[in-house]
Every structure is written in C-alpha cells, then in structure tokens.
Amino acid sequence: MKTTAMTAEERVRYMTQAPVRRLILEMSAPTVISMFANSALIGFGQGFQPVCGTNYGAGKRIRVRQAFYFCIRLGCVRSA
C-alpha cells in the first residue's frame, strides 16, 4: 500500500470544496456548544477546590461532604 502526502496546494483545494466545508461547519457547531458547557463545569470545579480545601482544613467534614454531593448533582444535571 502506497501513501502519498498532500501538498499545501492540494490541501487548500480539498478544503475549499463545498461538501468538505459543510462537513466542517456541521462538526464545529456541536463541538463549540459542548465545549462551552464543559468549560462551565471545569470552572465550577476549579472554584470548588479552594472552598473544599478551606472547609476540610477547618475540620468541617460535613460541609465538605454536602458541597461535594451538591457538585456531583449539579454536574449530572448540567451534563444531561
């Protein structure tokens, strides 16, 4: 099996064809939407870390447990 690499000009010609552009657009919109939702969850998790560490260090284990389960519930609802 022989494979050949595409030159830059061939890649430009290939990428400017209408079906390929349409496919890229159709794939990029859902990706942008899902990454936006994932970014919110990542930010929420990063914001939870100092709260969890502070309460854990202060010996408030029940508050840490409550906050943890709240985050789990929020993440499940948000990802569904």
N, C-alpha and C positions, 0 to 999 in steps of 0.2 A: 504494500500500500504506500503510495507516494503522496506526500502532503506538500503543499506549497504555501508560502506566506503571501499574504496580500500586500501589495504596495500601498502607500499612502493614497495615491490617486484612486486605486481600486476601492479602498475603504470609503473614501468620500463618495464615489459613485454609488456604492452599495447602500450607504446610509441615507442618501438623498432620495432613494426610491420611495414612492408613496406607501406601499404596504409596510415597509420597514419603519417609516416614520410613524405610521398609525399604530403599529405594534408597540413602539417605544412609548408613545403617548398613553396608550391603554395600560401599559405596565407601570408607568411612573405615577399616575394619579393615585391608585390604591396604595402604592408604596409611600407616597408623601403623607397620605391620611393616616396610615398605620404608624409611621414614624412619629407623627405629631402626637398621637395618643401615647405611644411608648415613651416619648420624651417627657410627657406629663407624669407618667408613672415613675420614671427614673428620678425626676426632680423631687417627687414626693418622697421617694425612698431616701434620697440624699438629705432631705430636710428632716426626716425621721431619725436619722442616725445620731445627731447631737442631742435630741430630746431623749432618746433611749439611753444614751451614754450618761447623761446628766442624772436621770432618774435612777439608773442602775447604780451609779456611784453614790447616790444619796441613800441607797438601801430601799428604795420604793419599788420593790419587785412586782407588786400587784399592779401598779400603774404601768410598768413596762409591759406586763402581760396583756393588760387591757389595750394599750396602744398597739401592741403587736397584732392582736386579733382584729383590731379596727383596720389596720393597714392591710391585712390579708383580705378582709371582707371588701374593702374599698377596691383593692386590686382585682379581685374576682369580678366584682360588679362592673368595673371600668373596662376590663378586658373582654367581657361577654358581649 
